[in-house]
Structures are given as C-alpha cells and as structure tokens.
Amino acid sequence: MLMQQTSIDAYESVNRGNNSMKDKVYDLITMAGVIHCEGVETILDGRHQSISASIRHLVKEGLVEDSGLKTRTTSGRKAILWQIVDQT
C-alpha cells in the first residue's frame, strides 16, 4: 500500500527526537497492558490521526498487536484493545 507524502510528512513531524509520539504510545501500552486507541488519545492528549498512525507503525514493526479483546469507545463503537507483543 502506497502512503501519501502528506501522511509520511505528518507522521515524521511527530516522531522525531528522543521521545517521539510512537515511543510515548509504546510506553503507554506497555504500562497499561491493554488499551484502545481512544484511551491512548485521552491519556497522551493526542490527536486521533497521530495516535492511530503510531499504533499502526508499531503493529507493522511487530511491537504491538491486537489482544483479541474489544471494548466500547465513548461513542459506543467497538474498539480493539492493543497489547505489546510478547518478545520471549
């Protein structure tokens, strides 16, 4: 799947430096055990586009996975609970 340059630029703009958004998302999922995207957005005070893109990149890197569990968002929709991939 090709990514638009604007999407790549936006992702890179929040994922530079030593404490990138992706790192913050990874650390939060590690601490939470399982959490949904909306929960990450709320805790990190992040925009949906940035948080969901960070989760997607972590999934593609094999660091985060769907836990198989679902929960409800504040709007009542089902949401995946994300977890860290067991590296053992």
C-alpha positions in Angstrom: 0.0 0.0 0.0 1.4 3.4 -1.0 1.3 6.1 1.5 0.7 9.7 0.5 3.7 12.1 1.0 1.5 14.3 3.2 0.8 11.3 5.5 4.5 10.5 5.7 5.4 14.1 6.5 2.8 14.3 9.2 4.0 11.1 10.8 7.6 12.2 10.7 6.7 15.6 12.2 5.5 14.0 15.5 8.0 11.2 15.5 11.4 13.0 15.7 13.7 13.2 18.6 14.3 11.0 21.6 10.7 10.9 22.9 8.6 10.6 19.8 4.9 10.1 19.8 5.5 6.5 18.8 7.7 6.0 21.8 5.1 7.6 24.1 2.4 5.3 22.7 4.6 2.2 23.1 5.4 3.1 26.7 1.8 3.7 27.5 0.6 0.4 26.0 3.4 -1.3 28.0 2.2 0.3 31.2 -1.5 -0.3 30.6 -1.2 -3.9 29.5 -4.1 -3.4 27.1 -5.6 -0.2 25.9 -7.7 1.1 23.0 -6.8 4.0 20.7 -9.2 6.4 22.3 -7.7 5.7 25.7 -4.2 6.5 24.4 -5.5 9.7 22.8 -7.1 10.8 26.1 -4.1 10.0 28.3 -1.5 11.5 25.9 -3.8 14.3 24.9 -3.1 13.4 21.3 -5.0 13.7 18.0 -6.6 10.5 16.7 -4.6 10.8 13.4 -1.3 10.8 15.3 -2.1 8.1 17.8 -3.7 5.7 15.3 -0.7 6.2 12.9 1.7 5.5 15.7 -0.2 2.3 16.7 -0.2 1.2 13.0 3.6 1.7 12.7 4.1 -0.3 16.0 2.0 -3.1 14.6 3.9 -3.1 11.3 7.2 -3.2 13.3 5.9 -6.3 15.2 5.9 -4.5 18.6 2.2 -4.2 19.2 -0.7 -6.5 18.4 -4.5 -6.9 18.7 -5.1 -8.5 22.0 -8.2 -10.3 20.7 -10.3 -8.3 23.2 -12.7 -5.5 22.4 -14.2 -2.6 24.4 -16.6 0.2 23.7 -15.5 3.8 22.9 -17.3 6.8 24.3 -19.4 6.8 21.2 -20.4 3.2 21.8 -18.5 1.7 18.9 -16.4 -1.5 19.4 -12.6 -0.9 19.7 -9.6 -3.1 19.6 -7.6 -3.4 22.8 -3.9 -3.2 21.8 -1.1 -5.0 23.7 2.7 -5.3 23.4 3.9 -8.4 21.5 5.5 -10.9 23.8 9.2 -10.9 22.9 10.1 -14.0 24.8 
